[in-house]
């Protein structure tokens, strides 16, 4: 049964991907190993867990996309680094922090060596809200999903309300750029999964 679901998922992903309108070449060095960076802060929305990503290929893609968009991508608010968020700031601040510390989540990330996680790039995704747009690489990674499951198990073990955190509600992506500011699921309703595929990626 699990094998059937996996195969159907691949077919579904391929069909959506095949409908993407544009093709973008991704430098393979995006998979280069770079150091892990912890994100621990006393400020709101400053605590999260992410896999650090080699930035130059993402910056190159930003420049190409900006030309395609006729210079509409924001340079003032442009990213200076790249990452895949695994535990979001709202997930930590509003849910997980009631039973876990950010240090515990960071330590688990180091224990599982998430910085060496393999990931596949599915497509270039696009999300829109009113007049604004955001662009990102939709990715898939078994190890990053496994990390969220481990967090869920630890959260429950420490008395957390299981109904408040869904480890499968996960849209791993690498932000490329946006016309004004990034758009998210909560405030803007943007789901950055294969549903958002807008451009194909080629090696």
Wavefront OBJ file of the C-alpha trace (Angstrom):
o trace
v 0.000 0.000 0.000
v 2.775 2.432 0.941
v 4.574 1.562 -2.304
v 1.408 2.330 -4.295
v 0.982 5.691 -2.558
v 4.632 6.520 -3.274
v 4.233 5.672 -6.983
v 1.016 7.692 -7.247
v 2.790 10.608 -5.572
v 5.556 10.502 -8.175
v 3.010 10.392 -11.022
v 1.048 13.282 -9.494
v 4.231 15.287 -9.041
v 5.274 14.603 -12.637
v 1.905 15.692 -14.025
v 1.961 18.989 -12.149
v 5.594 19.538 -13.022
v 4.920 18.833 -16.701
v 2.375 21.656 -16.768
v 4.933 24.232 -15.616
v 5.394 26.867 -18.308
v 9.058 27.864 -18.078
v 12.412 26.098 -17.649
v 15.198 27.212 -15.317
v 18.704 25.783 -15.104
v 19.893 25.096 -11.559
v 23.615 25.038 -10.785
v 24.328 21.609 -9.217
v 26.558 23.292 -6.619
v 23.331 24.157 -4.800
v 23.817 20.717 -3.216
v 27.306 21.591 -1.917
v 27.864 20.985 1.776
v 27.866 24.187 3.862
v 27.983 24.717 7.654
v 24.907 24.403 9.845
v 23.634 27.693 11.296
v 21.570 27.764 14.463
v 18.734 30.263 14.806
v 18.222 31.036 18.470
v 16.989 34.425 19.654
v 15.185 36.146 22.508
v 13.095 38.071 19.971
v 9.704 36.958 18.589
v 9.955 34.904 15.376
v 13.713 34.623 15.850
v 13.717 30.932 16.735
v 13.501 28.293 14.028
v 15.371 25.345 12.530
v 16.711 25.387 8.983
v 19.086 23.610 6.660
v 21.637 26.084 5.329
v 21.943 26.099 1.511
v 24.829 27.175 -0.744
v 23.730 30.673 -1.755
v 25.479 31.440 -5.068
v 23.246 29.199 -7.248
v 20.154 30.762 -5.661
v 21.509 34.272 -6.222
v 22.207 33.379 -9.863
v 18.639 32.141 -10.243
v 17.357 35.368 -8.634
v 19.224 37.430 -11.246
v 17.843 35.365 -14.147
v 14.334 35.483 -12.748
v 14.559 39.248 -12.230
v 15.441 39.721 -15.900
v 12.475 37.534 -16.851
v 10.244 39.611 -14.552
v 11.544 42.848 -16.094
v 13.247 43.989 -12.888
v 10.199 43.587 -10.651
v 11.901 41.535 -7.922
v 12.766 43.485 -4.790
v 16.475 44.261 -4.410
v 16.024 46.177 -1.172
v 14.544 43.143 0.590
v 16.455 40.518 -1.395
v 17.841 37.503 0.458
v 21.558 37.360 1.221
v 21.494 33.673 2.152
v 19.492 30.560 1.336
v 17.940 27.870 3.504
v 15.171 25.306 3.843
v 13.077 26.058 6.918
v 12.213 22.844 8.772
v 10.555 24.260 11.895
v 9.006 27.686 11.263
v 9.102 30.611 13.720
v 5.297 30.456 14.285
v 5.459 26.701 14.896
v 8.043 27.243 17.593
v 6.683 30.439 19.163
v 3.016 29.441 19.287
v 3.206 25.664 19.781
v 6.500 23.893 20.401
v 7.958 26.441 22.826
v 5.363 25.446 25.409
v 7.114 22.092 25.853
v 10.483 22.319 24.100
v 13.375 24.774 24.019
v 14.962 25.980 20.804
v 18.217 24.521 22.109
v 16.618 21.064 22.202
v 15.502 21.428 18.594
v 18.940 22.660 17.539
v 20.638 19.782 19.336
v 18.330 17.279 17.641
v 19.178 18.824 14.266
v 22.872 18.372 15.005
v 22.338 14.836 16.293
v 20.536 13.884 13.073
v 23.085 15.820 11.010
v 20.347 17.505 8.996
v 22.920 19.716 7.293
v 23.944 16.672 5.246
v 20.364 15.927 4.195
v 19.809 15.002 0.562
v 17.067 16.924 -1.223
v 15.607 16.898 -4.713
v 14.387 19.986 -6.537
v 10.892 19.547 -7.971
v 10.236 22.862 -9.702
v 10.218 26.636 -9.407
v 7.107 27.573 -7.463
v 5.156 30.805 -7.468
v 2.734 32.204 -4.912
v 0.584 35.327 -5.250
v -1.319 37.538 -2.834
v -3.049 40.663 -4.134
v -0.364 42.506 -6.120
v 2.609 40.640 -4.650
v 4.380 37.499 -5.836
v 7.001 35.212 -4.330
v 9.185 32.653 -6.113
v 10.906 29.607 -4.641
v 12.334 26.180 -5.350
v 9.961 23.432 -4.275
v 12.067 20.644 -2.788
v 11.604 17.195 -1.288
v 13.696 15.534 1.436
v 12.970 12.363 3.383
v 15.451 13.225 6.131
v 13.918 16.633 6.805
v 10.491 15.008 7.110
v 12.000 12.470 9.498
v 13.356 15.339 11.610
v 9.880 16.831 11.976
v 8.557 13.428 13.007
v 11.266 13.199 15.693
v 10.313 16.678 16.915
v 6.673 15.598 17.077
v 7.570 12.503 19.117
v 9.691 14.554 21.520
v 6.965 17.188 21.818
v 4.380 14.534 22.754
v 6.791 12.851 25.163
v 7.162 16.148 27.016
v 3.409 16.612 27.338
v 2.661 18.568 24.180
v -0.821 18.633 22.657
v -0.498 16.403 19.575
v -3.399 18.176 17.838
v -1.447 21.441 17.764
v 1.555 20.273 15.695
v 1.296 18.292 12.463
v 4.718 17.030 11.320
v 3.294 16.352 7.855
v 2.128 19.941 7.333
v 5.409 20.756 5.667
v 6.179 22.607 2.435
v 9.986 22.521 2.118
v 11.297 25.164 -0.252
v 14.181 27.529 -0.949
v 13.131 31.148 -1.391
v 14.478 32.793 -4.556
v 12.920 36.247 -4.357
v 9.729 38.291 -4.278
v 8.283 41.497 -5.664
v 7.930 43.141 -2.239
v 8.212 40.721 0.671
v 7.932 36.981 1.183
v 4.480 35.407 1.317
v 3.528 32.644 3.746
v 0.796 30.114 4.489
v -0.638 31.798 7.595
v -1.152 35.437 6.597
v -1.310 34.991 2.818
v -2.575 31.451 2.210
v 0.382 30.504 0.002
v 1.156 26.760 0.051
v 4.640 26.146 -1.296
v 4.205 22.542 -2.388
v 4.041 20.898 -5.816
v 0.666 22.593 -6.229
v 2.570 25.850 -6.759
v 4.817 24.634 -9.624
v 5.239 27.428 -12.162
v 8.562 26.671 -13.846
v 10.471 23.492 -14.658
v 14.015 22.983 -13.411
v 16.777 21.425 -15.501
v 20.312 20.411 -14.576
l 1 2 3 4 5 6 7 8 9 10 11 12 13 14 15 16 17 18 19 20 21 22 23 24 25 26 27 28 29 30 31 32 33 34 35 36 37 38 39 40 41 42 43 44 45 46 47 48 49 50 51 52 53 54 55 56 57 58 59 60 61 62 63 64 65 66 67 68 69 70 71 72 73 74 75 76 77 78 79 80 81 82 83 84 85 86 87 88 89 90 91 92 93 94 95 96 97 98 99 100 101 102 103 104 105 106 107 108 109 110 111 112 113 114 115 116 117 118 119 120 121 122 123 124 125 126 127 128 129 130 131 132 133 134 135 136 137 138 139 140 141 142 143 144 145 146 147 148 149 150 151 152 153 154 155 156 157 158 159 160 161 162 163 164 165 166 167 168 169 170 171 172 173 174 175 176 177 178 179 180 181 182 183 184 185 186 187 188 189 190 191 192 193 194 195 196 197 198 199 200 201 202 203
